Amino acid sequence: MDLLIAVAQQTSTSNSPVWLAPLLGGAGALVGGSLTSTVAWRVLSDTKKARWRAEEKEATEIITIALLEVRQIYRNTDVGSGPAPEPFRLWTDYLESKFGGSEAALMRLHNDALRKRVTSSLDLLVWGAHDSRLLYETRSTARAVANHAHDDAMACLGAYTRNEPWPDATKAWKDADGQLQWQFEQERRAAEGE
């Protein structure tokens, strides 16, 4: 930039053509405008990324709070056996009510694979952890399925928040999730056949 100013000042005092000074001034304006636009674009891009990260951090906090609350429910009660807490008729309704805000928060996560994996863990906590067919097929207990689902969701969210690679899903989690997805597919096909 200083070079353009020096050349413009030098040429205006010499015998150079009249068009050279405006040409150099225009070139300086073009370079300055380009640099300003590039810096402004970069700042806006960084601001957008920071806003996304803040939204994702808030979403992971909401999901984590719900996961911790449901973990306490599993620790303090025998989920699935006996009547559900009032005013709920079914345990699934009760557990879904605990995850209500977290399901909306999941939609704010920009990583599709993370959304799917955490959604599968939430499904296991709500639908699978007390389903006798799932428990029989995976040869596990309700508390064990809930623990695997909870631990997997917490580990994935924590690693994502820290920008670390996610842990591999355990065999027990994969088995339980595969069985639950199979059951969902069977129910979907039965509903379509009716």
C-alpha positions as CSV (number, residue, x, y, z in Angstrom):
1,M,0.0,0.0,0.0
2,D,2.8,2.4,0.9
3,L,4.4,1.6,-2.5
4,L,1.3,2.7,-4.3
5,I,1.2,6.0,-2.4
6,A,4.8,6.6,-3.1
7,V,4.5,5.9,-6.8
8,A,1.3,8.1,-7.0
9,Q,3.1,11.0,-5.3
10,Q,6.2,10.6,-7.5
11,T,4.2,10.4,-10.7
12,S,2.1,13.5,-9.9
13,T,5.2,15.7,-9.7
14,S,6.9,14.3,-12.8
15,N,6.1,14.4,-16.5
16,S,4.1,11.2,-16.4
17,P,0.7,10.9,-18.2
18,V,-2.3,12.3,-16.5
19,W,-4.1,9.0,-16.4
20,L,-1.4,7.2,-14.3
21,A,-2.2,8.8,-10.9
22,P,-6.0,7.9,-11.1
23,L,-5.1,4.4,-12.2
24,L,-2.7,3.9,-9.3
25,G,-5.4,5.4,-6.9
26,G,-8.0,3.0,-8.3
27,A,-5.6,0.1,-7.9
28,G,-5.0,1.1,-4.3
29,A,-8.7,1.4,-3.7
30,L,-9.3,-2.1,-5.2
31,V,-6.6,-3.7,-3.1
32,G,-7.8,-1.9,0.1
33,G,-11.4,-2.8,-0.7
34,S,-10.5,-6.5,-1.3
35,L,-8.6,-6.7,1.9
36,T,-11.4,-5.1,3.9
37,S,-14.0,-7.4,2.3
38,T,-11.8,-10.5,3.1
39,V,-11.3,-9.5,6.7
40,A,-15.0,-8.7,7.1
41,W,-16.0,-12.1,5.6
42,R,-13.5,-13.8,7.9
43,V,-14.9,-12.1,11.0
44,L,-18.5,-12.9,10.0
45,S,-17.5,-16.5,9.4
46,D,-15.8,-16.8,12.8
47,T,-18.8,-15.2,14.5
48,K,-21.1,-17.7,12.8
49,K,-19.0,-20.6,14.0
50,A,-18.8,-19.2,17.5
51,R,-22.6,-18.9,17.6
52,W,-23.0,-22.5,16.4
53,R,-20.6,-23.7,19.0
54,A,-22.5,-21.8,21.7
55,E,-25.8,-23.3,20.6
56,E,-24.3,-26.7,20.5
57,K,-22.8,-26.3,24.0
58,E,-26.2,-25.2,25.3
59,A,-27.8,-28.2,23.6
60,T,-25.3,-30.6,25.1
61,E,-25.9,-29.1,28.5
62,I,-29.7,-29.6,28.2
63,I,-29.2,-33.2,27.1
64,T,-26.7,-34.0,29.8
65,I,-29.0,-32.6,32.5
66,A,-31.8,-34.9,31.2
67,L,-29.5,-37.9,31.1
68,L,-28.4,-37.3,34.7
69,E,-32.0,-37.0,35.8
70,V,-33.0,-40.2,34.1
71,R,-30.0,-42.0,35.5
72,Q,-31.2,-41.1,39.0
73,I,-34.7,-42.5,38.1
74,Y,-33.1,-45.8,37.1
75,R,-31.0,-45.9,40.2
76,N,-33.8,-45.1,42.6
77,T,-36.7,-47.1,41.0
78,D,-37.4,-50.3,39.3
79,V,-38.2,-48.9,35.9
80,G,-40.7,-50.8,33.9
81,S,-42.1,-52.9,36.7
82,G,-45.1,-51.8,38.6
83,P,-47.2,-48.7,37.8
84,A,-45.6,-45.6,36.4
85,P,-45.4,-42.5,38.6
86,E,-48.5,-40.4,38.6
87,P,-50.0,-38.9,36.4
88,F,-48.4,-41.1,33.8
89,R,-50.0,-44.3,32.7
90,L,-46.9,-45.9,31.1
91,W,-43.2,-45.8,32.0
92,T,-42.4,-44.8,28.4
93,D,-44.6,-41.7,28.8
94,Y,-42.9,-40.8,32.0
95,L,-39.4,-41.2,30.6
96,E,-40.3,-39.3,27.4
97,S,-41.5,-36.4,29.5
98,K,-38.0,-36.3,31.2
99,F,-36.3,-36.1,27.8
100,G,-38.8,-33.6,26.2
101,G,-36.4,-30.7,26.1
102,S,-33.4,-32.8,25.2
103,E,-35.0,-34.1,22.0
104,A,-35.5,-30.5,20.9
105,A,-31.9,-29.7,21.9
106,L,-30.7,-32.7,19.8
107,M,-31.9,-30.9,16.7
108,R,-29.5,-28.0,17.3
109,L,-26.5,-30.3,17.0
110,H,-24.9,-29.9,13.6
111,N,-23.2,-33.3,13.5
112,D,-25.6,-35.8,12.0
113,A,-23.7,-38.9,13.3
114,L,-23.8,-37.5,16.8
115,R,-27.5,-36.8,16.6
116,K,-28.2,-40.3,15.5
117,R,-26.0,-42.0,18.1
118,V,-27.4,-39.9,21.1
119,T,-30.9,-40.4,19.8
120,S,-30.3,-44.2,19.8
121,S,-29.2,-44.0,23.4
122,L,-32.2,-41.9,24.4
123,D,-34.4,-44.5,22.6
124,L,-32.8,-47.3,24.6
125,L,-33.4,-45.4,27.8
126,V,-37.1,-44.7,27.0
127,W,-38.1,-47.8,25.0
128,G,-35.5,-50.5,25.4
129,A,-34.4,-50.6,28.9
130,H,-37.6,-52.1,30.2
131,D,-38.7,-54.0,27.1
132,S,-38.7,-57.7,28.0
133,R,-38.2,-58.7,24.3
134,L,-35.1,-56.6,24.1
135,L,-33.8,-57.8,27.4
136,Y,-34.3,-61.4,26.4
137,E,-32.6,-61.0,23.0
138,T,-29.6,-59.1,24.4
139,R,-29.4,-61.3,27.6
140,S,-29.1,-58.3,29.8
141,T,-31.0,-56.5,32.5
142,A,-32.9,-53.3,32.3
143,R,-30.4,-51.5,34.5
144,A,-27.5,-52.8,32.4
145,V,-29.1,-51.6,29.2
146,A,-29.8,-48.2,30.8
147,N,-26.3,-48.0,32.0
148,H,-24.8,-48.7,28.6
149,A,-27.2,-46.2,26.9
150,H,-26.5,-43.5,29.5
151,D,-22.7,-44.1,29.4
152,D,-22.6,-44.0,25.6
153,A,-24.5,-40.8,25.3
154,M,-22.5,-39.1,28.0
155,A,-19.2,-40.2,26.5
156,C,-20.2,-39.1,23.0
157,L,-21.4,-35.7,24.2
158,G,-18.3,-35.1,26.3
159,A,-15.9,-36.1,23.5
160,Y,-17.8,-33.9,21.1
161,T,-17.7,-30.9,23.5
162,R,-14.0,-31.4,23.9
163,N,-13.4,-31.9,20.2
164,E,-12.1,-35.4,20.8
165,P,-12.8,-38.5,18.8
166,W,-15.9,-40.4,20.1
167,P,-15.4,-43.6,21.9
168,D,-16.4,-46.8,20.0
169,A,-19.8,-48.1,21.0
170,T,-19.6,-51.2,23.3
171,K,-20.8,-54.5,22.0
172,A,-23.6,-54.5,24.6
173,W,-24.8,-51.1,23.3
174,K,-24.6,-52.2,19.7
175,D,-26.5,-55.4,20.5
176,A,-29.3,-53.5,22.4
177,D,-29.5,-50.8,19.8
178,G,-29.6,-53.3,16.9
179,Q,-32.4,-55.2,18.6
180,L,-34.4,-52.0,19.4
181,Q,-34.0,-50.8,15.7
182,W,-35.2,-54.2,14.5
183,Q,-38.2,-54.0,16.8
184,F,-39.0,-50.5,15.5
185,E,-38.8,-51.8,12.0
186,Q,-41.1,-54.7,12.8
187,E,-43.7,-52.3,14.3
188,R,-43.4,-50.0,11.3
189,R,-44.1,-52.9,8.9
190,A,-47.0,-54.1,11.0
191,A,-48.5,-50.7,11.0
192,E,-48.1,-50.4,7.2
193,G,-49.7,-53.8,6.7
194,E,-52.9,-52.9,8.6
